[in-house]
Amino acid sequence: MKRLTLASQSPRRARILAGLGVAFDVVKTDAPEVSFPHDPERTVTVNACSKLRACGRFPALAADTIVWFGGKIYGKPRDLDEAKRFLCELSGRTHVVFTGVAYAADGGTDGVRTACVRSEVTFHALSAATIDEYVARVRPTDRAGAYDIDENGGLLVASYSGSYENIMGLPVEPLRLFGII
């Protein structure tokens, strides 16, 4: 495969791809995002496709990740107060992480292939002091749900099921399906 374009500036996604030995370039996209609170799979799939189209280079890979709980989508918080509110709402509960992945080998005949992966994460019951400590250690405004399982995740996460890489923002299962790895 020729060099892949990753339509994302997420350091977590880049780390996953690099760890798999994939050669890639990063392209930032400013694609508009949508939110369908009662259809999280549609949300992440539409957003991943929008990022892929905005990239304009091929072969290309894009992804979108959200946290979903109680019919509410938790994307990236606007500020630290909202990040703390997200973490408080998820405290002691199990939520779902959805990542939509879109891939196109070229800009025309091959079309766009998509996949959506689901994982579950259970948080410890979090005290205000633990939330404050986590927010002080991590840049939560750059993470869906205001957290990163891979960066000080032990403060928050009691357990998870499903793909760890999905919770980080780029599941490997679709990459195998699409022939990227």
N, C-alpha and C positions, 0 to 999 in steps of 0.2 A: 504494500500500500504506500502511495506517496504521502508526504507529510500532511498531517491532519491540522485543521484549524479548529481551535477550541473557542467557541463564542461565549466566553466567560472570563472574567478577571478573578474568579474565586481561587485563592491560593490552595484551598482544600481540593478542588477539582483538579487543578494542575498537579498537585502532589500525588493524587491517585493515578492520573495518567502517566506521569513520569515513572512512578513505581512499577507500572506495568510494562515499561519499556517502549511506550508509544512516542514517536517523534511528532511534535506539534508546535504550532505558533498560537499565541493568544491574541484575540481580537476583542476589543471592548464593543459592546453594542448598547444602544440606548433604546431598545425596543419597548414599546408600551406593554404593560402587564395588565391582565384581567383577573377578576376574582369571582368565582362562582361558589359561595360558601356551602351550598348543599351538593356540590359536585367537585370535590377536590381533585379528582383524577382529570377531569376536563380542564380545570384551572392550570395544573402544571403542564399538561400536554400542549394546550394552546400557547402558553407562555414560552415553552421550549421551542416550539415551531416559530413563534414570532422572533425570538433571538436568532434562530438559524437563518431565517429569511433576511434579517437585518445585517447579518454577517457578510453575505454576498461572496464568500470564498468557499471553494470546495476542494477536497472532501471536508465536511464540517460537522461538528458535534456541538450540541447545545443542551443545557439542562435547566430545570427550574425545580426548586425544592420548597415545600411548605410544611408547616406543622398544622395539624387539624385536630380539634377537640371540641366536642359538644356543638357541632354545626358551625364552628367559627374557624376561620383561617388565620393563622399566625404567620405572617411574613416577617420581613425585617422591621423591627421597631423604629419609629421616627426619632426617638430620643431615649435617654437613660431612664426617665420616669416610666415611659411605656415599656421598656425592657424589663424593669422591675415588676411592673404590673403583669406582664406575660408570665414571668417566672412564678409569681405568686399564684396566678390562676392555674398553672400547671402543677403546682406543688402537691405531692402525694398522689398524683393521678397518672393514668396511662393515656397517652395520646398517640396519634398516628403521624408518621412522617411519610409524605408522598414526594417522589421525584419523578418528573417527566423527562424523558430523554428523546431528543430528535437528532437524526443523522441523515445526511444526504451525501452520496458519493460524488454527485455532480449537480450542476444547476438545471438539468433538464430531464433527460430520459429516465434516470434511475428513480426519481421521486424521493419523497421524504419518508423515512421509516421512524416509527415512534414506539415507545414502550413506557409503561408507568410501573414503578416498583413501590411497594408499601412495606413499612416496618413499624413496629410498635416500641415505644419507649415509656418506661415508668420512672417517674421522679421520686426521690426521697421526699418526705415531708420537710419543706424548707423553712427555716427561720428567717426573719428579716435580716439577721446578721449574716447568714450564709448567702443570701441573695446579694447583699451589699458587697461581701467578699468576692463573690463570683464576678459581679459587674466591675469591680475594681481591677480584676485580673485579666479580663477578656473584653474585646471590643464587641459588645453584644448588638450594636446597631447594624452590624454587617452579617448577621446570622438569622436565618428563619427561626422564629420562636425565641429569639434572643440568646441562643446557646449553641455551642459546638461540642459534641460528644468527645471529640478528640483533644480539646484544649480545656483542661481542668474539669472535664466532664464528671469525674468522680465526686465532685461536690454536689452535683445535681442528680445524676442518673443512678437509680437503684438497679435497674435491669433493662434489657431490650430483647426483642426477638426480630428475626429477619436480617437483612443485609446491613452490616456495620457501615460499609461504604455508602449505602443509600442514606443513612442517617448523616453522613458527612457531606452528602450532596451529589455523589456520582456513583450509582450502583454499577458493579462490573457485569452483572448478568446481561443487560442489553448490549454492552460492548462486545461480548462473546457472540450474541445473537446477530449483531450487525457485521461480524467479521473484522472488527477493529483489533481485537486481541485473539 
